[in-house]
Amino acid sequence: MSNANLLLDVIKNMRSLADSLQALADAMPEKEPKAEKATAVAEVKAPTLEEVRAVLAEKSRKGHTADIKALLIKHGADKLSDISTAEYQSLLADVEVL
């Protein structure tokens, strides 16, 4: 067999393999990876005012009152009820360092 015939056989076999792989891919059920990511993000719930207040109260009882006051000011308010709910997660992260 000549080299040209060998190459033609290889090409024919590769096309057959590609067709088989395509048939296999078409037969497999589709997954929804975007839905899984959305579920994972949805599982992280935002802390409530009461949860943040409880954490701050515990830290205050442990002697970190001045630090907590400084963190409240850093997050844009003099008291917890004036802080945006969007800031709660960041505030809690800062408080955990204390």
Biotite code that builds the C-alpha atoms (Angstrom):
import biotite.structure as struc

atoms = struc.array([
    struc.Atom([0.000, 0.000, 0.000], chain_id="A", res_id=1, res_name="MET", atom_name="CA", element="C"),
    struc.Atom([1.256, 3.440, -0.798], chain_id="A", res_id=2, res_name="SER", atom_name="CA", element="C"),
    struc.Atom([1.539, 6.275, 1.680], chain_id="A", res_id=3, res_name="ASN", atom_name="CA", element="C"),
    struc.Atom([-1.389, 8.043, 0.054], chain_id="A", res_id=4, res_name="ALA", atom_name="CA", element="C"),
    struc.Atom([-3.633, 5.021, 0.576], chain_id="A", res_id=5, res_name="ASN", atom_name="CA", element="C"),
    struc.Atom([-2.522, 4.743, 4.210], chain_id="A", res_id=6, res_name="LEU", atom_name="CA", element="C"),
    struc.Atom([-3.363, 8.398, 4.783], chain_id="A", res_id=7, res_name="LEU", atom_name="CA", element="C"),
    struc.Atom([-6.763, 7.938, 3.161], chain_id="A", res_id=8, res_name="LEU", atom_name="CA", element="C"),
    struc.Atom([-7.450, 4.987, 5.498], chain_id="A", res_id=9, res_name="ASP", atom_name="CA", element="C"),
    struc.Atom([-6.430, 7.073, 8.518], chain_id="A", res_id=10, res_name="VAL", atom_name="CA", element="C"),
    struc.Atom([-8.721, 9.906, 7.414], chain_id="A", res_id=11, res_name="ILE", atom_name="CA", element="C"),
    struc.Atom([-11.596, 7.465, 6.882], chain_id="A", res_id=12, res_name="LYS", atom_name="CA", element="C"),
    struc.Atom([-11.073, 5.979, 10.358], chain_id="A", res_id=13, res_name="ASN", atom_name="CA", element="C"),
    struc.Atom([-10.861, 9.429, 11.963], chain_id="A", res_id=14, res_name="MET", atom_name="CA", element="C"),
    struc.Atom([-14.137, 10.467, 10.319], chain_id="A", res_id=15, res_name="ARG", atom_name="CA", element="C"),
    struc.Atom([-15.755, 7.286, 11.588], chain_id="A", res_id=16, res_name="SER", atom_name="CA", element="C"),
    struc.Atom([-14.435, 7.994, 15.085], chain_id="A", res_id=17, res_name="LEU", atom_name="CA", element="C"),
    struc.Atom([-15.706, 11.588, 14.936], chain_id="A", res_id=18, res_name="ALA", atom_name="CA", element="C"),
    struc.Atom([-19.153, 10.377, 13.874], chain_id="A", res_id=19, res_name="ASP", atom_name="CA", element="C"),
    struc.Atom([-19.218, 7.867, 16.739], chain_id="A", res_id=20, res_name="SER", atom_name="CA", element="C"),
    struc.Atom([-18.191, 10.524, 19.257], chain_id="A", res_id=21, res_name="LEU", atom_name="CA", element="C"),
    struc.Atom([-20.866, 12.879, 17.949], chain_id="A", res_id=22, res_name="GLN", atom_name="CA", element="C"),
    struc.Atom([-23.514, 10.155, 18.285], chain_id="A", res_id=23, res_name="ALA", atom_name="CA", element="C"),
    struc.Atom([-22.355, 9.474, 21.846], chain_id="A", res_id=24, res_name="LEU", atom_name="CA", element="C"),
    struc.Atom([-22.456, 13.178, 22.736], chain_id="A", res_id=25, res_name="ALA", atom_name="CA", element="C"),
    struc.Atom([-25.969, 13.496, 21.302], chain_id="A", res_id=26, res_name="ASP", atom_name="CA", element="C"),
    struc.Atom([-27.154, 10.502, 23.343], chain_id="A", res_id=27, res_name="ALA", atom_name="CA", element="C"),
    struc.Atom([-25.865, 11.874, 26.671], chain_id="A", res_id=28, res_name="MET", atom_name="CA", element="C"),
    struc.Atom([-28.270, 13.925, 28.802], chain_id="A", res_id=29, res_name="PRO", atom_name="CA", element="C"),
    struc.Atom([-27.481, 17.616, 29.062], chain_id="A", res_id=30, res_name="GLU", atom_name="CA", element="C"),
    struc.Atom([-26.461, 19.040, 32.420], chain_id="A", res_id=31, res_name="LYS", atom_name="CA", element="C"),
    struc.Atom([-27.351, 22.498, 33.669], chain_id="A", res_id=32, res_name="GLU", atom_name="CA", element="C"),
    struc.Atom([-24.107, 23.788, 35.238], chain_id="A", res_id=33, res_name="PRO", atom_name="CA", element="C"),
    struc.Atom([-25.493, 27.326, 35.418], chain_id="A", res_id=34, res_name="LYS", atom_name="CA", element="C"),
    struc.Atom([-28.343, 26.181, 37.647], chain_id="A", res_id=35, res_name="ALA", atom_name="CA", element="C"),
    struc.Atom([-25.882, 24.485, 40.004], chain_id="A", res_id=36, res_name="GLU", atom_name="CA", element="C"),
    struc.Atom([-23.848, 27.676, 40.328], chain_id="A", res_id=37, res_name="LYS", atom_name="CA", element="C"),
    struc.Atom([-26.958, 29.720, 41.013], chain_id="A", res_id=38, res_name="ALA", atom_name="CA", element="C"),
    struc.Atom([-27.997, 27.271, 43.726], chain_id="A", res_id=39, res_name="THR", atom_name="CA", element="C"),
    struc.Atom([-24.589, 27.492, 45.370], chain_id="A", res_id=40, res_name="ALA", atom_name="CA", element="C"),
    struc.Atom([-24.750, 31.279, 45.381], chain_id="A", res_id=41, res_name="VAL", atom_name="CA", element="C"),
    struc.Atom([-28.299, 31.256, 46.711], chain_id="A", res_id=42, res_name="ALA", atom_name="CA", element="C"),
    struc.Atom([-27.232, 29.083, 49.664], chain_id="A", res_id=43, res_name="GLU", atom_name="CA", element="C"),
    struc.Atom([-25.113, 31.935, 51.052], chain_id="A", res_id=44, res_name="VAL", atom_name="CA", element="C"),
    struc.Atom([-27.718, 33.976, 52.898], chain_id="A", res_id=45, res_name="LYS", atom_name="CA", element="C"),
    struc.Atom([-27.233, 37.540, 53.968], chain_id="A", res_id=46, res_name="ALA", atom_name="CA", element="C"),
    struc.Atom([-27.033, 38.061, 57.724], chain_id="A", res_id=47, res_name="PRO", atom_name="CA", element="C"),
    struc.Atom([-29.983, 39.762, 59.383], chain_id="A", res_id=48, res_name="THR", atom_name="CA", element="C"),
    struc.Atom([-29.875, 42.785, 61.647], chain_id="A", res_id=49, res_name="LEU", atom_name="CA", element="C"),
    struc.Atom([-30.550, 40.543, 64.643], chain_id="A", res_id=50, res_name="GLU", atom_name="CA", element="C"),
    struc.Atom([-27.681, 38.186, 63.767], chain_id="A", res_id=51, res_name="GLU", atom_name="CA", element="C"),
    struc.Atom([-25.244, 41.067, 63.349], chain_id="A", res_id=52, res_name="VAL", atom_name="CA", element="C"),
    struc.Atom([-26.472, 42.678, 66.558], chain_id="A", res_id=53, res_name="ARG", atom_name="CA", element="C"),
    struc.Atom([-25.931, 39.407, 68.473], chain_id="A", res_id=54, res_name="ALA", atom_name="CA", element="C"),
    struc.Atom([-22.350, 39.075, 67.220], chain_id="A", res_id=55, res_name="VAL", atom_name="CA", element="C"),
    struc.Atom([-21.569, 42.712, 68.034], chain_id="A", res_id=56, res_name="LEU", atom_name="CA", element="C"),
    struc.Atom([-23.106, 42.394, 71.504], chain_id="A", res_id=57, res_name="ALA", atom_name="CA", element="C"),
    struc.Atom([-20.970, 39.338, 72.254], chain_id="A", res_id=58, res_name="GLU", atom_name="CA", element="C"),
    struc.Atom([-17.797, 41.121, 71.138], chain_id="A", res_id=59, res_name="LYS", atom_name="CA", element="C"),
    struc.Atom([-18.796, 44.197, 73.152], chain_id="A", res_id=60, res_name="SER", atom_name="CA", element="C"),
    struc.Atom([-19.186, 42.058, 76.280], chain_id="A", res_id=61, res_name="ARG", atom_name="CA", element="C"),
    struc.Atom([-15.661, 40.783, 75.703], chain_id="A", res_id=62, res_name="LYS", atom_name="CA", element="C"),
    struc.Atom([-14.297, 44.327, 75.892], chain_id="A", res_id=63, res_name="GLY", atom_name="CA", element="C"),
    struc.Atom([-14.236, 45.365, 72.242], chain_id="A", res_id=64, res_name="HIS", atom_name="CA", element="C"),
    struc.Atom([-16.799, 48.177, 72.516], chain_id="A", res_id=65, res_name="THR", atom_name="CA", element="C"),
    struc.Atom([-14.439, 50.877, 71.220], chain_id="A", res_id=66, res_name="ALA", atom_name="CA", element="C"),
    struc.Atom([-13.341, 48.657, 68.331], chain_id="A", res_id=67, res_name="ASP", atom_name="CA", element="C"),
    struc.Atom([-16.956, 47.960, 67.398], chain_id="A", res_id=68, res_name="ILE", atom_name="CA", element="C"),
    struc.Atom([-17.766, 51.671, 67.451], chain_id="A", res_id=69, res_name="LYS", atom_name="CA", element="C"),
    struc.Atom([-14.807, 52.311, 65.129], chain_id="A", res_id=70, res_name="ALA", atom_name="CA", element="C"),
    struc.Atom([-16.008, 49.571, 62.759], chain_id="A", res_id=71, res_name="LEU", atom_name="CA", element="C"),
    struc.Atom([-19.513, 51.031, 62.683], chain_id="A", res_id=72, res_name="LEU", atom_name="CA", element="C"),
    struc.Atom([-18.068, 54.401, 61.693], chain_id="A", res_id=73, res_name="ILE", atom_name="CA", element="C"),
    struc.Atom([-15.842, 52.706, 59.096], chain_id="A", res_id=74, res_name="LYS", atom_name="CA", element="C"),
    struc.Atom([-18.966, 51.175, 57.548], chain_id="A", res_id=75, res_name="HIS", atom_name="CA", element="C"),
    struc.Atom([-20.717, 54.531, 57.379], chain_id="A", res_id=76, res_name="GLY", atom_name="CA", element="C"),
    struc.Atom([-22.875, 54.936, 60.497], chain_id="A", res_id=77, res_name="ALA", atom_name="CA", element="C"),
    struc.Atom([-22.840, 55.765, 64.186], chain_id="A", res_id=78, res_name="ASP", atom_name="CA", element="C"),
    struc.Atom([-25.187, 52.926, 65.080], chain_id="A", res_id=79, res_name="LYS", atom_name="CA", element="C"),
    struc.Atom([-25.925, 49.506, 63.648], chain_id="A", res_id=80, res_name="LEU", atom_name="CA", element="C"),
    struc.Atom([-29.470, 50.280, 62.552], chain_id="A", res_id=81, res_name="SER", atom_name="CA", element="C"),
    struc.Atom([-28.112, 53.006, 60.225], chain_id="A", res_id=82, res_name="ASP", atom_name="CA", element="C"),
    struc.Atom([-25.812, 50.609, 58.355], chain_id="A", res_id=83, res_name="ILE", atom_name="CA", element="C"),
    struc.Atom([-26.952, 49.300, 54.984], chain_id="A", res_id=84, res_name="SER", atom_name="CA", element="C"),
    struc.Atom([-27.828, 45.613, 54.908], chain_id="A", res_id=85, res_name="THR", atom_name="CA", element="C"),
    struc.Atom([-25.321, 45.254, 52.064], chain_id="A", res_id=86, res_name="ALA", atom_name="CA", element="C"),
    struc.Atom([-22.568, 46.104, 54.566], chain_id="A", res_id=87, res_name="GLU", atom_name="CA", element="C"),
    struc.Atom([-23.526, 43.417, 57.117], chain_id="A", res_id=88, res_name="TYR", atom_name="CA", element="C"),
    struc.Atom([-21.347, 40.669, 55.631], chain_id="A", res_id=89, res_name="GLN", atom_name="CA", element="C"),
    struc.Atom([-18.336, 42.967, 55.427], chain_id="A", res_id=90, res_name="SER", atom_name="CA", element="C"),
    struc.Atom([-18.936, 44.245, 58.960], chain_id="A", res_id=91, res_name="LEU", atom_name="CA", element="C"),
    struc.Atom([-19.112, 40.700, 60.310], chain_id="A", res_id=92, res_name="LEU", atom_name="CA", element="C"),
    struc.Atom([-15.869, 39.843, 58.533], chain_id="A", res_id=93, res_name="ALA", atom_name="CA", element="C"),
    struc.Atom([-14.191, 42.830, 60.208], chain_id="A", res_id=94, res_name="ASP", atom_name="CA", element="C"),
    struc.Atom([-15.647, 41.918, 63.606], chain_id="A", res_id=95, res_name="VAL", atom_name="CA", element="C"),
    struc.Atom([-14.354, 38.337, 63.377], chain_id="A", res_id=96, res_name="GLU", atom_name="CA", element="C"),
    struc.Atom([-10.799, 39.707, 63.337], chain_id="A", res_id=97, res_name="VAL", atom_name="CA", element="C"),
    struc.Atom([-11.299, 41.239, 66.793], chain_id="A", res_id=98, res_name="LEU", atom_name="CA", element="C"),
])
